[in-house]
Amino acid sequence: MVKHSVEHRERGGQQRLDAYLNELATALGHADREDPFRSYCLGLLLDGDRKSVEPMAARLDPEHVQAKHQSLHHFVAQAAWSDTALLEAVHRHVVPALERHGPITAWIVDDTGIPKKGRHSVGVARQYCGQLGKQDNCQVAVTLSLANDHASLPVAWRLYLPEAWAGDAERRVKAGVPPDITFQTKPRIALEQIRAACAAGLPRGLVLTDAGYGNDTDFRTGLTALGLIYAVGIQSSTTVWAPGTRPLPPKPWSGKGRRPTRLRRDDDHKPVPVKDLALSLPASQWRSVTWREGTNTPRRSRFASVRVPVAHRDNERAELRAEEWLLIEWPDGEAEPTKYWLSTLPADTPLPDLVAAAKGRWRIERDYEELKQEIGLGHYEGRGWRGFHHHATLCIAAYGFLIAERCLFPPRQRPDRRYGQVPALPATFRPRGAGAAGTP
């Protein structure tokens, strides 16, 4: 009976995968793209150490590796299908499945680094790579994910093109960078992704980012203009008006010329860095808060919160910015506070709720680990702009199916992520870049 139940569930999973891929294939524009699309997604879902084109071709069709390789490579690197259209099809299928486990609660902005050698892969440069935890040669993509307590789904993926690349006409042409792609900071890319998500009518959530995005005043202002609430990391040097302090009003008008409109500062009326404000808070304002269960022990630390207006360049403004929450973390045993956030959550939000919201980014760390390690997000070996984005879109499509499947079952009954039979590799097959047979 148990064996029959498992076999029945596996057949059901295969049928759901077929239906899912058929649904997504309508976004590709041409019927002749459907077969390589199905093969590519299946290759990403099958077991295998590498999910670049050549190893997938060998696993999918070991007797005709060259032909399968050519088909997959053309589809991912050259075919002019729309990443946006395919991702929209993924959203339509997967987001309702996610919402069966509760509403979308967060829009999480992040960037993910993919280590690379050389200088010719599109966007590669020496920059911070989170996967390595240091500066190194890598590509970096800016991402937007929708999340609830059950799972998260990437809904936007865009390569960050460093200034050296954006201004290098020769490398741009070789990598196929579209002419309309110019240099943009990561916060600006993220804000464009968020605007597109709003325009697409995706269910809204609290915007969460680290200080690489949250420290950008224009980014935060853009979120507020879109009607979005945020809880974003900031640097300790960010300046605010401490409680009880405010800038001076504009100078009195002399009756001649333009009436003064700008706020003023002097030695007695000046903002302070959030670190200085944190260090000045009385001990009674700090509370120990547990925000979620960890793997072994509850996640717990010490926090304080204060309502403040941000002061960034407000001496060039006519009005003080609205107050928002400044949340500060100062773990026991540390010499000074370690993390800071700004949040536009309501003024009556309790401290534990502020902490839980600000700490919500941990969900995508887990999910991106699976995207990279199991689905092969970082395995693409091509150098071009189109292939880089196509491969990521296809990885998100494959991952979206896994999310939808998991939404159907309780945790203990979740199906195996593998679908289809894995053909044995030919004895003579060696992945590109591998050593000779027998080489350690």
ABEGO torsion letter per residue (X at the ends): XAAAAAAAAAAAAAAAAAAAAAAAAAAAGBAAAAAAAAAAAAAAABBEABABAAAAAAAABAABAAAAAAAAAAAAAABABBAAAAAAAAAAAAAAAAAAAEBBABBBBBBBBBBBBEAABBGBBBBBBAAAGBBBBBBBBBBBBBBBAABBBBABBBBBBBAAAAABAAAAAAAGBBAABBBBBAAAAAAAAAAAAAAAGBBBBBBBBBAAAAABAAAAAAAAAAGBBBBBBBBAABBBBBBGBBBBBBBBBAGBEBBBABBBBBAABBBBBAAAAAAABBAAABBBBBABBBAABBBBBBBBBBBBBBABGAAABABBBBBBBBBBBBBBGBABBABBBBBABBAABBAAAAAAAAAAAAAAAAAAAAAAAAAGAAABABABAAAAAAAAAAAAAAAAAAAAAAAABBAAABBBABBEBBBBBBAABBBBGBBBBGBX
